[in-house]
Amino acid sequence: MTLVTAGVVVLDCAEPEKLAQFYKELLATEDVDTHVGRVEIRAAGGFRLALRRDMNATAPSWPRPENSLQAHLEFVVDDPDAVERLIVGLGGRQVETGDTSGPTEERVYADPAGHSFTVRRGRSTAPKQG
């Protein structure tokens, strides 16, 4: 018997409604529940993300050692360049640069409130050609 039926990643931030707009656009979903001090987003595939109001929230300093990572989200994408343009257009920023080539290309970003997340190229499920 399964006791835990769902999980939700919760990020603390000063303005959950504003940050929800970023993630709502990034995850291309309209499925949003707003409660007092909390916004929950449900994306395709059952992924759930909640943003909780904390007026004293401070952004993580990662990769600097002064503060912990606190939380880390990872999104699997087909076109990292297109997703990067979307992230920057929504107010996010790239955190880490360097060689990101390879079949599981990863790029690290911060949302407008400073939470870090990774965008990773998914492995192709198409049959190999040739």
C-alpha positions in Angstrom: 0.0 0.0 0.0 1.4 3.4 -1.0 1.2 5.9 1.8 2.6 8.9 -0.1 0.6 9.6 -3.3 2.1 12.9 -4.4 5.0 15.3 -3.8 5.3 19.0 -4.2 8.5 21.0 -4.4 8.0 24.2 -2.4 10.1 27.3 -2.9 9.9 30.2 -0.4 9.9 33.7 -1.9 8.7 37.2 -1.0 6.3 37.4 -4.0 4.8 34.0 -4.8 2.2 35.4 -7.3 4.9 37.2 -9.3 7.3 34.2 -9.3 4.4 31.9 -10.3 4.1 33.9 -13.6 7.7 32.9 -14.4 7.1 29.2 -13.8 3.6 29.2 -15.3 5.1 30.5 -18.6 8.2 28.3 -18.4 6.1 25.1 -17.8 3.4 26.2 -20.3 0.5 25.6 -18.0 -2.7 27.3 -16.9 -3.3 24.9 -14.0 -2.6 27.2 -11.0 -4.2 27.3 -7.5 -3.8 30.4 -5.4 -4.3 30.3 -1.7 -3.4 32.9 0.9 0.4 33.2 0.8 0.8 30.2 -1.6 0.5 29.5 -5.3 0.6 25.9 -6.6 1.3 25.1 -10.3 0.5 21.7 -11.8 2.4 21.0 -15.1 2.2 18.2 -17.6 3.2 14.8 -16.4 2.0 15.5 -12.8 4.9 17.8 -11.8 3.8 20.1 -9.0 5.5 23.2 -7.8 4.4 25.5 -4.9 5.6 29.0 -4.2 5.1 30.0 -0.5 5.3 33.6 0.8 8.1 34.3 3.2 8.9 38.0 3.5 12.3 37.1 5.0 13.3 34.8 2.2 16.8 35.3 0.9 18.0 34.0 -2.4 20.5 31.2 -2.3 24.1 32.3 -3.1 25.0 29.1 -4.8 27.5 28.5 -6.3 29.2 30.8 -3.8 29.8 29.0 -0.4 28.1 31.6 1.8 24.8 29.9 1.5 23.4 26.4 0.6 21.7 25.5 -2.6 18.4 25.3 -0.6 16.5 23.7 -3.5 17.2 22.7 -7.0 14.8 22.0 -9.9 15.7 20.2 -13.1 13.8 20.4 -16.3 14.3 18.1 -19.2 14.0 19.8 -22.6 14.5 19.1 -26.3 15.9 22.5 -27.3 18.1 24.1 -24.7 18.6 27.2 -26.8 14.9 27.9 -27.3 14.3 27.3 -23.5 17.2 29.7 -22.7 15.6 32.4 -24.7 12.3 31.8 -22.9 13.9 31.9 -19.5 15.8 35.1 -20.1 12.7 36.7 -21.7 10.7 35.8 -18.5 13.3 37.5 -16.2 15.5 34.5 -15.4 19.3 34.6 -15.8 22.1 32.1 -16.5 24.1 31.3 -13.4 26.8 29.0 -14.7 28.6 29.0 -18.0 31.2 26.7 -19.5 31.3 23.7 -21.8 27.7 22.5 -21.9 28.1 20.3 -24.9 27.2 16.6 -25.0 24.2 14.3 -25.2 23.0 15.4 -21.7 23.8 19.1 -22.1 23.0 20.9 -18.8 22.7 24.7 -18.2 22.1 26.3 -14.8 19.8 29.3 -14.4 18.2 31.3 -11.6 14.5 32.4 -11.6 13.7 36.0 -10.9 13.8 35.4 -7.1 17.2 33.7 -7.3 16.3 30.0 -7.0 18.6 27.9 -9.2 17.5 25.3 -11.6 19.0 23.2 -14.3 17.8 22.7 -17.9 19.0 19.4 -19.3 18.7 18.1 -22.8 16.7 14.9 -22.7 17.9 11.8 -24.4 16.3 11.2 -27.7 13.8 8.4 -27.7 13.8 8.3 -31.5 15.5 5.3 -33.2 19.1 5.9 -34.2 19.4 6.7 -37.9 22.0 5.0 -40.1 
